Amino acid sequence: MSALFRLRAMLVLAATVGAALAVSPAAAQEEAAKQKVDVKGEYVRLGYNDEGWVVLGYGTANSSVGEEWMLLDVGITLVNGTPDQKLDRDDLTVTTPDGSTVQLASQEEFTKASLRALEARANMTRDSINYFPAIADKACRIGFFTDVSQPVRGLAYDVVELSHDRACVGRAYFKVPNGIQYGQHFLNVRFAGSTVQVPFKIMTKDELKENKAKWKELQKQLKQQQKDQG
């Protein structure tokens, strides 16, 4: 195994540590074993199985420790060959380090919270989550919430139409009891026949420093690999 792939494996391992503890039922463990996880950015994770494909950006969440509102940038599509299906609000949840499940917030909760400051912070540090299969080339909005920064884009709605050629992107908001804590989390996206769990770790300052160093090294090796191949 090359040094590049070893480093990438280390980052994936760091992203998934605690998975076995957080998913205890045997059936859930078997389902999780069928999916794959990849690191696409310092705060970007990809999870997919034979049915669904989920990209997650969580940089804003990592800078919001102690706050009750968690903002996640989410991209969702279906794997080629999977029949079209609907994604409901109830199909997105987050598992926190203590094993609790947090449901997606309602539009009413979101409106009352007035999250313009959180939105503005997210817009300043937004990571690209454009890591979809090539066949998913049609834009699609995940509109579970009205986008307060771009209200002209439309009202909130409760269902997203998924297909293998639609790259659906949007923001997901979760009101976390007792605030966002350090540790291993999972974004859970329930499809018609399976659930994709994308692990993401809210890191301490020391963990952030270590993760940033590993990511820079990975980027350096990727550039060198591209140079060698060119």
N, C-alpha and C positions, 0 to 999 in steps of 0.2 A: 504494500500500500504506500503511495507517495506521501510526502510530508503534507502536501496540500489537502489530500483527502483525510489524513489523520487529523489535521487541524479542524477541518469542516466537521468531522465526526465528533470532535471534542465540543464544538459549539452546539451541535445538535444534542449531545448528551447533556450539556448544561441546561439546555432549553427544556429537556424532558425529565430531569431528575425529579423524583417524587411521584411519577405517574403511577407506579405500581401501588403506592399507598393511597393515592386519591381515587383510584378505580378498583375497588375491592371485589365486587361480584365477579364470579368466574366468566359469565357470559359477556360482561363488559370488557374484561381483560382480553377475551378472545377477539372481540370486535376491534379493540384498540390495536391488537397485534396485526391486524390486516391493513392498517393505515400506515402512511409514511409521513415523516416530518422533515422539513428542511429549513435552514436559516437563509433568509434572503436579504437581510440587512441587520444593522445593530439592534433595531427594534421591530424587525419584520420577520414573521414566521409563516410557514406554509404547511398545511396539513391536508391530506387527501387520501381517499380510498377508491374502490372500484366504482363508486356512485357519485361522490361529491368532492369538490375542490374548494378550499377555504384559505384565503390570505388574510393575515392579521397584522396591523400596525398598532403598536401600543406605547410609543414614545411618550405621549401625553399622560397616559395612565401611570407610567413609571415616575413621572415628575409630580404626581398628585397624591403622594403618600399622606394619609391622614384625612384627606378630603372624602366626602361621601359620594361624589359623583365620578364615575369612571367612564371615560370616553375612549372608544376603540374604533379605528378605521378598519372596515371589513370589506373584503371582496369575495364573492361567491359565484360559482358556476357548477354545471354538471359535467361529468366525464362523458366523452363521446360514446354514444350508444345507449345512454341512459334516457328513458322517456321523460318528456317535459313534466314538471311538477310545480306545486305551489309551496312557497315558504311563508309561514305565518309568524307573527310576533312571538308566539309561545315557543317557537323552534330555536330561539337563541337564548342561551343562558351562560352564566359564568360560574365556575367552581372556584371558591376561595381557598386559601391555605388550610383552613380548619375543616374543609370538606363540605361547607355549606353551599347551597345552590342559590344564586341570585337571578331572578327573572329580569328580562328586559323591561325597562321602565315604560310606563304608559305615556302617551302624548300629553295627557293632562298633567302628570307629574313633571314632565320635561318643561312644559310651558310655565308652570308655577315656579320652577326653580330659577328661571332667568339665568341661563348659562352663557351669556355673551362673553364674559371674561374667559371662561374655559374654552369656548370656541375660538376666541382670538388667539389664545396661547397655542392651541392646536394648529391653527393656520400658520403660525410662525415657525413651527418645528415639524411640519408634516413630512412624513416619509412616504415615498412612492410604494404603493402596493400593487403595481401593475405587473403582476407575475401570474399571468393566466396562460392556459394552453393556447397555441396559435389559432386554433379553430374558433375560440371564443373572441370574435372580432366585432361584436355588436355591443354598443354602449347600453347600459341598463342601470337605473337608479334604485338603490335600496332606500325607500322613502318612509321608513317607519316613524321618522320624526321630520317636522318642518325644519329646514335648514335656516336658522336664524341669521346666518351671515349672507345667505343668498335666497331670500324669501320668494323671489320670482320663479324659482325652480319648481314650485308647486307645493301643495298641501301634503300632509302626512297620510299614508294609507297602510292598511294592515296586512296586505298580501303582496308578495313579490312573485312574478312569473319567472320560473327558472327553466333554462334550456342549455344544451351543451355549447351553443354558439353565442350566448349572451354573457358578457362580463359585467356582473352586477356589483356596484360599489356604493357604499354609504357609511354613515356613522351609526354606531350603536351606543346607547347610553344605559348605564346600570347604576341604580342607587344602592350603594353598598352599606349595609348596617355596620356601625362602628368605624366606618371609614376604610380607605384602601390600606392594606397592610403589606409588609414585605413578605416575600415567599412565592411559592409555586401556585400559579393560577391556570385555569383552562377555559378557553372559549369553546362552548359546545354548540354545534350546529346540527340540528336533527333533520335529516333528509327522510324521504319516504320509507326507505328500507334500512337505514343505518344512521349512525351519528359520528361526525368527525370532531375530534377533540384536538384543539390547537393549544399546546402548552406555551405559557409565557411567564417569565419570572420577574416579579417586581424586585429590583435589586437595591442593595445598600450601596453607599458610596464606594466602599472597597470592592464590592462585586462589580459595580459599574466600571471602575478603573481597570480591573482585570479583564472584563468583557471587551472594553474598548481596545485594549492592547491586542487581544486575540483577533478582534475584527480587523484592526489595521494590518496585522500580519497576514491575515487571510486575503485582504484586498491587495496587498503587495505581491503575494504569491500568484494571485489570479492575473494581475497585470503582467507579471513575468512569464506566466504560462502562455498568455495571449501573444506576447512579444515573440516567444520561442516558436509558437505555431505559425506566426505570420511571416 
